[in-house]
Amino acid sequence: MAFNISYIISLYNTKNTLFMFLVGIIVASLFFTIEFKYMKFIVIYIVAVYFMATFISQIPIQEKFVNFIAGIILGIILLSFSRYSYYYKSSHFIQIKDLEEKNKKILILNNQKSEILSFVAHDLRAPLNNIDALSQFLLLEDSQNTEINMISSSALQAKNIINDLIEVVKTEKADISKENILLEPYLNKIIDRWTSNTTRKIEFIQRENDLSLSANASKLERVIDNLISNALKFSNPDKPINIEVGIAKDTIEINVIDFGIGIPAELQPYVFDQFSKAGRKGLQGENSLGLGLHISHKIIEQHKGELFVNSKENEGTTFTIKLPASA
């Protein structure tokens, strides 16, 4: 098309002919991916037709010679551009295919990992339940026995780890069932359960009344339990834990606030990672597997909400849950 336009419209003007031919070359080399043997044939064909048209045209010999030289140069340019374009596109295509294959492998490995994790966790549950039950029987006979207390404590810790591992597998799966939850009685029930098992002060502050949201009650409770547990773990016994609830632009905000040691700035980007390197021992030496906040983050994502952290060292930490309010 470029050749026909250049030959018919340009009135044998060498500059116009070369310009239109160059346009054709750019279009052909950039928008078409052609193998070398076909491209070589196309170049020879176009240049030959160009030479023939130039030869029979009524223009001076000198211009014909210039057109011949220009045709050869532009033919070489077309071949060079097409090779570069072919190499770039083929490389890009190979990279995309490579990436697709790797993504498939990662998906398969991830599914296998989840299945293995689930099987192992479930299989370990039964013997640990037996160990825990036996240790409880022994404690009834001798509650001051250090070794039995250590067995009981270790069994409980192992059960908590297994429950976290199972929860990781569950939270990677599909949708969750939701119900309408009135926040004030719901949070008061959670706080009452915590205050009945600890001497620590947990204060509930509600900025608006009759707030409700649509959520999975047990999963949201797990998130709040994780956040309260963290707050207690990383703050001194004489410091209170505040739970604040409010609404902003149709979004419910639940803040769990402590006044403890805080999280160093360099660790904050990793607090929600699986097996997070931000995991630290609590003030009473409590161990952390680095799964609690990861699970909490996944659960809130399943609710189409957000969970984020704001913390300053030696001042305290605030975890904020943002969820859509009920209509």
N, C-alpha and C positions, 0 to 999 in steps of 0.2 A: 504493500500500500504506500509506504514512504517513497519507494522507488518510482511508482506510477505518478504520484503527486509531484515528485521532483522533476520528472521527465516532461509531464504535460503542462504543469502550471509555471514552473520556474523559467520557461522560455530559454532553455539552454544556458541560463546564467550559472556559471560554475559555483559561485558562492551559495546561491539558493539551492542548487542541486546537492551540494555537500552538506548543507544545513539539514535539509529534509532527510537525506540518507543517514546522517548522524542521529537524528531523532528515531528513525527506524531501528538503528543499531542499539540504541539505549533501551528502547522498549523491548526488543527481542531478547537482549541479554539479561535484563532485570526481571522480566515477568514470565519468562519461559525457561523451564529446566530441561535442557536437551543434551542427550549423550554426545560424546565427542565425535563419533563416526557420522552421526546425522548432522551435527553442527558443521563439520568440515564440508559435507556435501552442500549444505545450505549456503555457506560462504562462497564456495566455488561457483555455485549456480547464480547467486546474486551478482557477484563480481563479473561473471561472464555475460549475463544479461545487460549489466551496466556498460560493459565494454562495447557490446554489440550496438546498444542504443546510442552510445556516444559516437561510435564509428559511422553509423548511417545518418547521424544528425548533421544539419547544415551549419557547422561552426568551424572557425579557423583551425588549422592543424595544431597550432600552439595550444589552444584551449583543449583540444582533444587529448593532447599529450598530458596536460595538467590534470584532466579528468581521469586519464588512465592511472597516473601515479596516485591521485587522491583515492580512486576506487580500491587500489591495492592496499593502501594504508588503512582505509576504513574497514576493509575486509579483515585485515589483521587485528584491528581494534575490536571488531565484532567477535572474532574468535577468542581473543584474550578476555574480553568482558564476560562472555558466556561461560568460559572456563572458571573464572573467579566466582561468578554467580552460582554455577553448578556446584563448585566445591563448598561454598558457604551454605547453600541450601541443603546439600546432601549431609554436610556435617551437622547442621541444625536438626535435620530429620533423624539422623542416627542418635544424637543426644536425647531427643524426645523419646524415641523408642527405648533407649537405654534406661531413661528415667521411668518410663511406664513399667518396664520389666522389674526394675528395682522396687518400685512402689508395690507391685504385685507380690514380690518376695517378702517385703516388709510386712504387708498385710497378712500373708500366710503365717509368718513367724510370730506376729503379734497375736493372731488367733491361737496358735499353738501355745504361746506363752501363757495366755489367759486360761486355756484349758488345763495345762499342766499345773498352773498356780491354783486353780480351783480344785482340782483333784487332790493335790498335796495337802492343801489347807483343810479340806473336808476329811481326808484320811487321818490327819493329825489330831483333829478335834476329839475323836472318841477316846484315844488313850489319855489325852490331857484331861478330859472330863473325869476319867477314872482316877487319875493321879490327884486331881483337885478334890474329888469326893472323898478319897481315902485319907488325904491330909486333913480334911475337915473333921472326919471321924476321930483321927488321932489327936487333933487339937481339943476335942471335947474332953478327952481323957487327961491331956497334959498341955494346956494352953500356953505354958511358959517355955516349952521346949524350943530352943533356938533353931535346931535342924528342921523340925517339922514346920515351923513358921517360914523358914527359907524355902522349903519345898512348896508350901502353899502359895507363897508370894511369887515364886518362879513360874508355877503352873498358871497362876492368874495372869502374869505378864505375857506368857506364851499364848494363852487364849486370846488376850487382847490383840496381840500381833496377828494371829490367825484371822480374827474377826476383821481386822483392818485389811488384810490381804484379800479376803473374800469380798469385802466391800469395794475394793479397787476393781475387781473383776465385774461386780454388779454395776458400778457406776459407769463403766465403759459401754454398757448395753443400752437397750432401747428406751422408749418413753416411760414416764412414771405416772402413776395415778395421783390425782389431786383432789382436794376437798376444800371447802371454804372454812377458814380458820379465823376465829375471833382472837386477836393477839393478846389482849390483857389476861384473860383466864388461861390461855395456852402458855404464855411465858411465866405467869405466876406459878403454875403447876411445876414447870421445870425448875424455877428458882427455889420453890419450897422443897423439892426433892434434894437439891444440892445443899441447902442450909440445914436440912435434917441430918446430913451426913458429914458436916464440917462446921467448925466454929467460926469460919471466915464470914465476913460481912458482904452480902451481895445485895445491892440496891437496884430497884426497878424504877425507872423514870420514864413516864409516858407523857409526851408533849401534846398529843391529841387523843380524844376518847373514841371508842367504838371503831377502832381500826381493824380491818380484816384483809386477808389475802388468800389467794388460791394456791395451795401447796400440798405436798405430801408430808403429813404431820410427823411420821416417824423419821423420815430422812432429814427434814428441817431440824427436828429435835437433836439428831446426831450432830449436825453442824454446830448448833448452839452449845451442845455439850462439849464438843471439841474446843470451841473458843473459850468457854468458861474454864475448862480444864487447863488450857494453856495459860490463861490469865492467872489462875491460882498457882500454877507451877513456877511462873517467872516473876512473882511479886511477893513481898514480905507478908507474913501473917497479919501484921497490924494494918495493912493497906486494904481498902475496900475494892470491890469489883462493881462497876456500874454497868447496867444494861439500859440503854436509852432507845426509845422507839418514837419515830416521827414520820411525817409524810412530806414529800416535796415533789411537785409536778407529777401526780398520780403514781409515785414510786414510794413504797414503804422502805424506810431505813431502820435497820436494827444495828446499834453500835454496842460492841462489847469492849469495855474500857478498863484497863488496869493501870496502876501507877508503879510499875515494877522496873526491871532493869532495861527494858526496851530491846530493840533489835538493831544491831549495827547497820549502817546505811549500805555497806557492801554486801550484806546478806539478804537484804529485803527483796531484791529481784528474784530470789530463789526459794522463798518461803512456801510457795505453792507447788514446787516441783515434786515429782514422785521420788521417794527416797532422798529427800532434799539434803544438800550439803549444809543448809542453814539450820539443820537440827542440832540442838544443844541440850545438855543436861539441865534439869530444873534446879532450883535453889536448894532443894532437899536431896539432890542426886538422882532425880527421876530420869530414866533413859527415854530416848525418843527414836523411833524408827524412821521418822520423816514422812509418815503417810497421812496423819490426821488432817493437816491443812490441805494436802493434795485432794483427799477424798471430799472434804468440805467444799473446796473450789469446784470440783466436778459436779457435786450435787446442786450447787447454786446455778451452775451453767445449765444443768438439766431443767431448772426452773425458769430459764431465760432471764436470769438475773446476774448480778455481779458481786464478787467478794474481793475486797482490797484492804490493804493495810497501811496505816500511818503510824510511824513510831519514831521516838527519839531516845537515844541511850540515856539511862538513869532518870528518865522522866515518865516513861510508860508507853503503852501500845494501844491503839484502837483498831479493831477489826470491824469493818462496815459491810453489812449485807444489804444489797439493794434488790428489791423484788417488786413486780408490778402489783399495784393495789387492786382489790376486788372491785368490780363495777358496782 
